[in-house]
């Protein structure tokens, strides 16, 4: 089921409006792990000309939703705590990687990190997901069925 779920999830992300809005690129998905990239563009600047924290959070959250749903059943965020470590360089390519570190029948805990391609750590986070226990509502083409 996991390979099928990953395929459906990947197809679903291709039509996801929020991912498109921030031009995030899904690089890898596997059960409990995901890697997503985004370029720091001028429209993502905050009042100081630095990358807005909301853009960093969004990138992490995108990778988080993919990692926890790649098991093939619906999982939703319970909590995400982020720590901002350094400002990103203008124009930098950012990578968010999320990995499952513990899972039970109903919850799962994830470690997350955003870094620039050169390895500079921008943020770290921990996230917890609630596992609903129902299959993903996507068809073979990744279209929402409910």
JOQUI-V238368 format. One record per residue. D_FIRST is the distance of its C-alpha to the first C-alpha in Angstrom with 1 decimal. Layout:
d_first:D_FIRST
d_first:D_FIRST
This chain:
d_first:0.0
d_first:3.8
d_first:5.7
d_first:5.3
d_first:6.0
d_first:8.6
d_first:10.0
d_first:10.6
d_first:12.0
d_first:14.2
d_first:15.5
d_first:16.3
d_first:18.3
d_first:20.4
d_first:22.0
d_first:22.2
d_first:26.0
d_first:26.4
d_first:24.7
d_first:27.0
d_first:30.0
d_first:29.9
d_first:28.7
d_first:25.9
d_first:23.9
d_first:20.3
d_first:20.4
d_first:17.3
d_first:14.0
d_first:11.6
d_first:10.3
d_first:13.7
d_first:15.8
d_first:17.2
d_first:20.4
d_first:22.3
d_first:25.9
d_first:28.9
d_first:32.5
d_first:35.3
d_first:37.2
d_first:40.6
d_first:39.2
d_first:37.2
d_first:40.5
d_first:41.8
d_first:45.6
d_first:46.3
d_first:44.7
d_first:41.8
d_first:38.1
d_first:37.5
d_first:35.6
d_first:33.6
d_first:32.2
d_first:31.2
d_first:29.5
d_first:27.7
d_first:26.4
d_first:25.1
d_first:23.6
d_first:21.7
d_first:20.1
d_first:19.6
d_first:17.7
d_first:15.3
d_first:14.8
d_first:14.3
d_first:12.0
d_first:9.6
d_first:7.9
d_first:6.6
d_first:9.8
d_first:13.4
d_first:15.5
d_first:19.1
d_first:21.9
d_first:24.4
d_first:26.5
d_first:27.0
d_first:30.2
d_first:31.3
d_first:34.2
d_first:35.9
d_first:37.3
d_first:39.0
d_first:39.6
d_first:37.7
d_first:40.0
d_first:40.6
d_first:38.5
d_first:36.2
d_first:32.5
d_first:30.5
d_first:27.1
d_first:25.1
d_first:22.7
d_first:20.8
d_first:19.3
d_first:18.1
d_first:20.8
d_first:20.0
d_first:17.6
d_first:18.2
d_first:16.6
d_first:18.3
d_first:19.3
d_first:18.6
d_first:21.3
d_first:21.2
d_first:23.9
d_first:24.7
d_first:27.3
d_first:28.9
d_first:31.1
d_first:33.0
d_first:32.3
d_first:35.4
d_first:33.8
d_first:35.8
d_first:34.0
d_first:34.3
d_first:32.4
d_first:30.4
d_first:28.4
d_first:26.5
d_first:24.1
d_first:22.6
d_first:19.7
d_first:19.4
d_first:16.0
d_first:16.6
d_first:14.1
d_first:13.1
d_first:10.1
d_first:10.9
d_first:13.8
d_first:13.2
d_first:13.4
d_first:12.5
d_first:15.6
d_first:14.9
d_first:17.6
d_first:17.9
d_first:17.7
d_first:19.7
